[in-house]
Amino acid sequence: MPEILKVAVCICQEVTFADFMMPMELLGSLNFADHPLFAKVFGDVPYRVSIDYLASTLDIVFGFTDGLPGIKPTRTYADAMEKGEKYDIIWVPAGRSKTPQEEIEFLKGAAPDAKYVLSVCAGSSILASAGLLDGKRATTNKFVYKFLTNVLHGANKNITWVPKARWVVDGNVWTSSGVTAGTDMALAFLEELVGPKVTEHIAAMSEIAKRSDAGDDPFAAVHGLI
């Protein structure tokens, strides 16, 4: 029987939807392995996923960009912590608003038991605030790179910020550059989980040109980081 990987997507008001929507579409594609139309193509996939969208309250969460529909969280951080919920994968997108303390506390409590912790864009700043990047290499959105690494977290010399990287892997912690880099990281992460063949099928289904090089980052130069 395939293993069910429990995923927590940590959201808050003014979250960047693109940081997690396509990545969750890609991860959720593992569940297609149970569908007769895809079973032959996917073969024996060892994982399925179950995704929770966590927020401070169950109120609808609206995005960073005006005019987009909202998303209703499936549970609160407090509920997950109170019930001792264990998540295999924790996914942290960026948000324009101040990160709620409930999210920071959830990350501090849940990350040590997770198999993987991943952030997209300025979500790495949230991981840093929770102390999860201490002693780690990491990257972030190149547009705000100097501000995040010099102003917000410049005093923390235990984080090695990587200016030219589409995504960075350090142990079980994955961090990506801005927005669409999260999709690139998601495909690299899928390849880690299920190998290149299934990942290529999933990328082709979504018509995404898969990047194979984590260092293929043109935006470091665009924003004067190299």
C-alpha atoms as a printed R data frame, in Angstrom:
    type eleno elety resid chain resno       x      y       z
1   ATOM     1    CA   MET     A     1   0.000  0.000   0.000
2   ATOM     2    CA   PRO     A     2   1.301  3.492  -0.795
3   ATOM     3    CA   GLU     A     3   2.312  5.757   2.086
4   ATOM     4    CA   ILE     A     4   0.149  8.828   2.657
5   ATOM     5    CA   LEU     A     5   2.300 11.917   3.073
6   ATOM     6    CA   LYS     A     6   0.555 14.578   5.136
7   ATOM     7    CA   VAL     A     7   1.244 18.080   3.866
8   ATOM     8    CA   ALA     A     8   0.757 21.331   5.795
9   ATOM     9    CA   VAL     A     9   0.605 24.513   3.712
10  ATOM    10    CA   CYS     A    10   1.115 27.470   6.046
11  ATOM    11    CA   ILE     A    11  -0.931 30.440   4.876
12  ATOM    12    CA   CYS     A    12  -1.931 33.834   6.222
13  ATOM    13    CA   GLN     A    13  -3.647 36.951   4.925
14  ATOM    14    CA   GLU     A    14  -2.014 38.458   1.824
15  ATOM    15    CA   VAL     A    15  -0.264 35.180   1.027
16  ATOM    16    CA   THR     A    16   1.256 34.765  -2.426
17  ATOM    17    CA   PHE     A    17  -1.027 32.188  -4.021
18  ATOM    18    CA   ALA     A    18   1.435 31.300  -6.785
19  ATOM    19    CA   ASP     A    19   3.931 30.187  -4.118
20  ATOM    20    CA   PHE     A    20   1.819 27.150  -3.346
21  ATOM    21    CA   MET     A    21  -1.037 26.657  -5.836
22  ATOM    22    CA   MET     A    22   0.949 25.107  -8.691
23  ATOM    23    CA   PRO     A    23   3.319 23.240  -6.339
24  ATOM    24    CA   MET     A    24   0.306 21.640  -4.627
25  ATOM    25    CA   GLU     A    25  -1.191 20.801  -8.035
26  ATOM    26    CA   LEU     A    26   2.056 19.008  -8.825
27  ATOM    27    CA   LEU     A    27   2.308 17.179  -5.492
28  ATOM    28    CA   GLY     A    28  -1.389 16.314  -5.664
29  ATOM    29    CA   SER     A    29  -0.781 14.708  -9.039
30  ATOM    30    CA   LEU     A    30   0.695 11.747  -7.176
31  ATOM    31    CA   ASN     A    31  -2.887 10.820  -6.313
32  ATOM    32    CA   PHE     A    32  -3.583 10.310 -10.029
33  ATOM    33    CA   ALA     A    33  -1.721  7.022  -9.697
34  ATOM    34    CA   ASP     A    34  -4.999  5.528  -8.433
35  ATOM    35    CA   HIS     A    35  -6.905  6.612 -11.557
36  ATOM    36    CA   PRO     A    36  -7.203  4.009 -14.355
37  ATOM    37    CA   LEU     A    37  -6.294  6.645 -16.952
38  ATOM    38    CA   PHE     A    38  -2.922  7.346 -15.323
39  ATOM    39    CA   ALA     A    39  -2.053  4.151 -13.460
40  ATOM    40    CA   LYS     A    40  -0.165  2.589 -16.367
41  ATOM    41    CA   VAL     A    41   1.838  5.749 -16.999
42  ATOM    42    CA   PHE     A    42   2.677  6.338 -13.342
43  ATOM    43    CA   GLY     A    43   3.443  2.754 -12.465
44  ATOM    44    CA   ASP     A    44   4.024  1.810  -8.835
45  ATOM    45    CA   VAL     A    45   4.155  5.199  -7.113
46  ATOM    46    CA   PRO     A    46   4.980  4.722  -3.402
47  ATOM    47    CA   TYR     A    47   3.270  7.890  -2.139
48  ATOM    48    CA   ARG     A    48  -0.050  9.674  -2.069
49  ATOM    49    CA   VAL     A    49  -0.639 13.061  -0.441
50  ATOM    50    CA   SER     A    50  -3.183 14.598   1.906
51  ATOM    51    CA   ILE     A    51  -3.030 18.389   2.069
52  ATOM    52    CA   ASP     A    52  -4.076 20.710   4.913
53  ATOM    53    CA   TYR     A    53  -4.171 24.497   4.515
54  ATOM    54    CA   LEU     A    54  -3.415 26.004   7.917
55  ATOM    55    CA   ALA     A    55  -4.113 29.562   9.033
56  ATOM    56    CA   SER     A    56  -4.669 31.470  12.267
57  ATOM    57    CA   THR     A    57  -8.453 31.286  11.843
58  ATOM    58    CA   LEU     A    58 -10.861 29.545   9.495
59  ATOM    59    CA   ASP     A    59 -11.735 32.868   7.857
60  ATOM    60    CA   ILE     A    60 -11.173 33.044   4.116
61  ATOM    61    CA   VAL     A    61  -7.579 33.969   3.305
62  ATOM    62    CA   PHE     A    62  -7.074 36.491   0.518
63  ATOM    63    CA   GLY     A    63  -3.965 36.865  -1.542
64  ATOM    64    CA   PHE     A    64  -1.206 39.374  -2.081
65  ATOM    65    CA   THR     A    65  -2.738 40.456  -5.401
66  ATOM    66    CA   ASP     A    66  -6.075 42.267  -5.428
67  ATOM    67    CA   GLY     A    67  -8.981 40.747  -7.321
68  ATOM    68    CA   LEU     A    68  -8.181 37.089  -6.724
69  ATOM    69    CA   PRO     A    69 -10.617 34.694  -5.042
70  ATOM    70    CA   GLY     A    70  -9.851 33.608  -1.497
71  ATOM    71    CA   ILE     A    71  -9.092 30.198  -0.051
72  ATOM    72    CA   LYS     A    72 -10.731 28.698   3.014
73  ATOM    73    CA   PRO     A    73  -8.255 27.067   5.411
74  ATOM    74    CA   THR     A    74  -8.952 23.479   6.392
75  ATOM    75    CA   ARG     A    75  -7.812 23.935   9.996
76  ATOM    76    CA   THR     A    76  -6.100 26.378  12.322
77  ATOM    77    CA   TYR     A    77  -2.555 26.316  13.653
78  ATOM    78    CA   ALA     A    78  -3.955 26.114  17.171
79  ATOM    79    CA   ASP     A    79  -6.065 23.066  16.333
80  ATOM    80    CA   ALA     A    80  -3.154 21.270  14.697
81  ATOM    81    CA   MET     A    81  -0.900 21.996  17.678
82  ATOM    82    CA   GLU     A    82  -3.515 21.095  20.265
83  ATOM    83    CA   LYS     A    83  -4.122 17.726  18.624
84  ATOM    84    CA   GLY     A    84  -0.426 17.036  18.106
85  ATOM    85    CA   GLU     A    85  -0.814 16.685  14.362
86  ATOM    86    CA   LYS     A    86   2.273 15.314  12.653
87  ATOM    87    CA   TYR     A    87   3.046 16.448   9.113
88  ATOM    88    CA   ASP     A    88   5.508 14.825   6.749
89  ATOM    89    CA   ILE     A    89   5.865 17.895   4.535
90  ATOM    90    CA   ILE     A    90   5.581 21.533   5.593
91  ATOM    91    CA   TRP     A    91   5.260 24.104   2.797
92  ATOM    92    CA   VAL     A    92   5.744 27.794   3.613
93  ATOM    93    CA   PRO     A    93   4.822 30.450   1.021
94  ATOM    94    CA   ALA     A    94   5.477 34.163   1.394
95  ATOM    95    CA   GLY     A    95   3.024 36.743   2.660
96  ATOM    96    CA   ARG     A    96   2.982 40.522   2.513
97  ATOM    97    CA   SER     A    97   1.507 40.956   5.992
98  ATOM    98    CA   LYS     A    98   3.387 40.314   9.210
99  ATOM    99    CA   THR     A    99   3.614 36.582   9.833
100 ATOM   100    CA   PRO     A   100   1.172 35.624  12.616
101 ATOM   101    CA   GLN     A   101   2.798 34.349  15.775
102 ATOM   102    CA   GLU     A   102   0.623 31.220  15.590
103 ATOM   103    CA   GLU     A   103   2.379 30.254  12.368
104 ATOM   104    CA   ILE     A   104   5.823 30.749  13.911
105 ATOM   105    CA   GLU     A   105   4.879 28.641  16.937
106 ATOM   106    CA   PHE     A   106   3.435 25.924  14.714
107 ATOM   107    CA   LEU     A   107   6.623 25.781  12.673
108 ATOM   108    CA   LYS     A   108   8.801 25.585  15.762
109 ATOM   109    CA   GLY     A   109   6.739 22.694  17.089
110 ATOM   110    CA   ALA     A   110   6.007 20.769  13.895
111 ATOM   111    CA   ALA     A   111   9.203 21.130  11.867
112 ATOM   112    CA   PRO     A   112  11.382 18.824  14.015
113 ATOM   113    CA   ASP     A   113   9.026 15.908  13.280
114 ATOM   114    CA   ALA     A   114   8.612 16.668   9.567
115 ATOM   115    CA   LYS     A   115  10.437 14.747   6.879
116 ATOM   116    CA   TYR     A   116  10.734 17.871   4.731
117 ATOM   117    CA   VAL     A   117  10.349 21.607   5.249
118 ATOM   118    CA   LEU     A   118  10.088 23.768   2.123
119 ATOM   119    CA   SER     A   119   9.672 27.495   1.593
120 ATOM   120    CA   VAL     A   120   9.060 29.630  -1.474
121 ATOM   121    CA   CYS     A   121  10.125 33.222  -2.028
122 ATOM   122    CA   ALA     A   122  10.199 35.220   1.229
123 ATOM   123    CA   GLY     A   123   8.814 32.163   3.007
124 ATOM   124    CA   SER     A   124  12.458 31.528   3.863
125 ATOM   125    CA   SER     A   125  12.286 34.639   6.043
126 ATOM   126    CA   ILE     A   126   9.482 32.952   7.977
127 ATOM   127    CA   LEU     A   127  11.630 29.856   8.429
128 ATOM   128    CA   ALA     A   128  14.477 32.071   9.615
129 ATOM   129    CA   SER     A   129  12.198 33.779  12.146
130 ATOM   130    CA   ALA     A   130  11.242 30.358  13.497
131 ATOM   131    CA   GLY     A   131  14.924 29.428  13.869
132 ATOM   132    CA   LEU     A   132  14.696 26.711  11.214
133 ATOM   133    CA   LEU     A   133  17.514 28.023   9.027
134 ATOM   134    CA   ASP     A   134  20.178 28.200  11.739
135 ATOM   135    CA   GLY     A   135  23.315 26.558  10.376
136 ATOM   136    CA   LYS     A   136  21.689 26.142   6.954
137 ATOM   137    CA   ARG     A   137  22.256 27.332   3.413
138 ATOM   138    CA   ALA     A   138  19.158 28.998   1.951
139 ATOM   139    CA   THR     A   139  17.908 31.346  -0.716
140 ATOM   140    CA   THR     A   140  14.979 33.674  -1.234
141 ATOM   141    CA   ASN     A   141  13.315 36.035  -3.725
142 ATOM   142    CA   LYS     A   142  16.055 37.992  -5.465
143 ATOM   143    CA   PHE     A   143  13.975 41.197  -5.657
144 ATOM   144    CA   VAL     A   144  13.922 41.422  -1.844
145 ATOM   145    CA   TYR     A   145  17.132 39.460  -1.254
146 ATOM   146    CA   LYS     A   146  19.247 42.344   0.066
147 ATOM   147    CA   PHE     A   147  16.509 43.572   2.388
148 ATOM   148    CA   LEU     A   148  15.765 40.139   3.853
149 ATOM   149    CA   THR     A   149  19.338 38.985   4.237
150 ATOM   150    CA   ASN     A   150  20.892 42.301   5.342
151 ATOM   151    CA   VAL     A   151  18.132 44.086   7.239
152 ATOM   152    CA   LEU     A   152  15.810 41.435   8.655
153 ATOM   153    CA   HIS     A   153  18.246 38.594   9.193
154 ATOM   154    CA   GLY     A   154  21.632 40.224   8.720
155 ATOM   155    CA   ALA     A   155  22.481 39.793  12.389
156 ATOM   156    CA   ASN     A   156  22.029 36.026  12.139
157 ATOM   157    CA   LYS     A   157  25.438 34.863  10.925
158 ATOM   158    CA   ASN     A   158  24.395 31.215  11.248
159 ATOM   159    CA   ILE     A   159  22.461 31.373   7.958
160 ATOM   160    CA   THR     A   160  24.412 31.127   4.712
161 ATOM   161    CA   TRP     A   161  22.327 32.974   2.123
162 ATOM   162    CA   VAL     A   162  22.950 31.890  -1.467
163 ATOM   163    CA   PRO     A   163  22.471 34.759  -3.947
164 ATOM   164    CA   LYS     A   164  22.471 32.707  -7.162
165 ATOM   165    CA   ALA     A   165  20.180 29.709  -6.852
166 ATOM   166    CA   ARG     A   166  16.756 28.806  -8.153
167 ATOM   167    CA   TRP     A   167  16.437 26.591  -5.092
168 ATOM   168    CA   VAL     A   168  18.740 25.328  -2.325
169 ATOM   169    CA   VAL     A   169  18.631 22.014  -0.465
170 ATOM   170    CA   ASP     A   170  20.272 21.631   2.928
171 ATOM   171    CA   GLY     A   171  19.373 18.394   4.646
172 ATOM   172    CA   ASN     A   172  15.604 18.164   4.764
173 ATOM   173    CA   VAL     A   173  15.135 21.923   4.314
174 ATOM   174    CA   TRP     A   174  14.413 23.237   0.810
175 ATOM   175    CA   THR     A   175  14.180 26.947   0.015
176 ATOM   176    CA   SER     A   176  13.453 28.524  -3.354
177 ATOM   177    CA   SER     A   177  13.805 31.885  -5.004
178 ATOM   178    CA   GLY     A   178  10.772 33.977  -5.945
179 ATOM   179    CA   VAL     A   179   7.277 32.761  -6.805
180 ATOM   180    CA   THR     A   180   7.652 30.619  -9.946
181 ATOM   181    CA   ALA     A   181  10.865 29.170  -8.540
182 ATOM   182    CA   GLY     A   182   8.579 27.309  -6.144
183 ATOM   183    CA   THR     A   183   7.253 25.336  -9.087
184 ATOM   184    CA   ASP     A   184  10.796 24.477 -10.173
185 ATOM   185    CA   MET     A   185  11.584 23.380  -6.638
186 ATOM   186    CA   ALA     A   186   8.374 21.340  -6.459
187 ATOM   187    CA   LEU     A   187   9.410 19.339  -9.515
188 ATOM   188    CA   ALA     A   188  12.904 18.794  -8.102
189 ATOM   189    CA   PHE     A   189  11.275 17.709  -4.843
190 ATOM   190    CA   LEU     A   190   8.978 15.300  -6.696
191 ATOM   191    CA   GLU     A   191  12.011 13.801  -8.371
192 ATOM   192    CA   GLU     A   192  13.522 13.279  -4.928
193 ATOM   193    CA   LEU     A   193  10.348 11.466  -3.843
194 ATOM   194    CA   VAL     A   194   9.390  9.382  -6.863
195 ATOM   195    CA   GLY     A   195  12.226  9.616  -9.376
196 ATOM   196    CA   PRO     A   196  12.616 11.269 -12.772
197 ATOM   197    CA   LYS     A   197  10.200  9.154 -14.848
198 ATOM   198    CA   VAL     A   198   7.041  9.969 -12.878
199 ATOM   199    CA   THR     A   199   8.186 13.564 -12.399
200 ATOM   200    CA   GLU     A   200   8.658 14.014 -16.133
201 ATOM   201    CA   HIS     A   201   5.147 12.675 -16.740
202 ATOM   202    CA   ILE     A   202   3.708 15.119 -14.208
203 ATOM   203    CA   ALA     A   203   5.656 18.044 -15.687
204 ATOM   204    CA   ALA     A   204   4.510 17.095 -19.185
205 ATOM   205    CA   MET     A   205   0.873 16.848 -18.076
206 ATOM   206    CA   SER     A   206   1.117 20.416 -16.777
207 ATOM   207    CA   GLU     A   207   3.270 21.526 -19.740
208 ATOM   208    CA   ILE     A   208   6.024 22.860 -17.497
209 ATOM   209    CA   ALA     A   209   9.579 23.033 -18.785
210 ATOM   210    CA   LYS     A   210  11.434 21.321 -15.952
211 ATOM   211    CA   ARG     A   211  14.714 22.876 -14.788
212 ATOM   212    CA   SER     A   212  17.360 20.346 -13.883
213 ATOM   213    CA   ASP     A   213  19.926 22.809 -12.518
214 ATOM   214    CA   ALA     A   214  19.223 24.477  -9.174
215 ATOM   215    CA   GLY     A   215  21.837 27.098 -10.060
216 ATOM   216    CA   ASP     A   216  20.017 28.166 -13.225
217 ATOM   217    CA   ASP     A   217  18.995 31.520 -11.776
218 ATOM   218    CA   PRO     A   218  18.990 34.474 -14.186
219 ATOM   219    CA   PHE     A   219  17.393 36.820 -11.651
220 ATOM   220    CA   ALA     A   220  20.457 37.045  -9.410
221 ATOM   221    CA   ALA     A   221  22.102 39.105 -12.150
222 ATOM   222    CA   VAL     A   222  18.924 41.064 -12.924
223 ATOM   223    CA   HIS     A   223  18.806 42.272  -9.316
224 ATOM   224    CA   GLY     A   224  22.541 42.956  -9.046
225 ATOM   225    CA   LEU     A   225  23.422 40.134  -6.666
226 ATOM   226    CA   ILE     A   226  26.317 38.773  -8.733
